[in-house]
Amino acid sequence: MPFVSFLLPCFNAEQFLQATLDAISAQTFKDFECIAIDDGSTDATHAILLQHAKKDPRFVVISRKNRGLIATLNEAIRVAKGEWLARIDADDICTPDRLDKQLARVIETGADVCGAWVRFIGDRSGIWQTQSTDASIKAGLLFNSTLAHPTVMLRASLLKDDAYDASAIHAEDYALWCKLAQRGAKFTGVAEVLLEYRCHAGQITQSKKDQLRATAQKIRLDYARHALPLPLQPVAAEFAELAEPGRILTVTECRSLFTIYLQLAQLWPTSRPALAEAWLDTLQRTQGVNAGMLFDTFSIKAKLAIPDSERPKWRKQLIRMLVSDRVWQVLKRGQ
């Protein structure tokens, strides 16, 4: 029986699929299978999968009519034989040591779910440095998914009876992490890039933003009612609404969130790493900032110090406050 099962959903993935398959086969940890499901593709996806499976018998290829991502993932989970499940998408590339490093991390921490950092390729560049401790990941879920879905490895036993929620369309990963967190699963992450995440216009998160946003908001509210400490429960609905990453805030709303963050940091001290990133993101999506916000931001910065990786963002926001939002927008248009 394989120790790890990759879950690889594929739909019209011929352009980048071979690189993904080669990266999986190149893993230094060899005891795995890959459940590759062709979800009704109309291009050469199925042929590419079959050809690769001839060279590497660890690949199990299933092909049938299109049922969508959630149904495909749940089918792959039912078929998988491994003790651990490792997600990957058909246009991403994992590093050769991905499985080795994630397995070492879950052994070290006793965690049930493990993510990793990603490097963006394609239409976007940069590194997404996801949270790597149980508390910071769970605190980050108050805002959005704190794990890059294609990097995640998790215990198969967590999902065999109740996997991805069919109603959480385009936010199935966020719904799953919140559900597992509420059930007491322990999270961790490898603070290294273990996957190259390809960004392109055809992705669901680009073409279905409105539906994703509405689904995620329901998940966020439900999780806030579970995760916020008891003294903050009366503001759970307000918090969930204002914490939505796409919400444009007024200065008054920004200050309200800053107050909640400081209260939350006192009530839940281990949430501080996630809150240190959250308050800066909150400032970034606030309209009408000016020098009048300097006291608020320096006050929260003194208590929730931002990580080094966020310092370039902080410098931009500091300039924006000093020159005022109106002047900042003019300067941006002139670049």
Secondary structure, DSSP 8 states (H G I E B T S, - for coil): --SEEEEEEESS-TTTHHHHHHHHHT-S---EEEEEEEES-SSSHHHHHHHHHHH-TTEEEEEES---HHHHHHHHHHH---SEEEE--TT-EE-TTHHHHHHHHHHHH--SEEEEEEEEEES--SEE----SHHHHHHHTTTS--S-GGG-EEEGGGTSSS-S-TT-TT-HHHHHHHHHHHTT--EEEEEEEEEEEEE-TTSHHHH-HHHHHHHHHHHHHHHHHHHS-GGGGGGHHHHHHHT-TT--B-HHHHHHHHHHHHHHHHHSGGGHHHHHHHHHHHHHTBSS--GGGHHHHHHHHHHS---GGGHHHHHHHHHHHHH-HHHHHHHHHT-
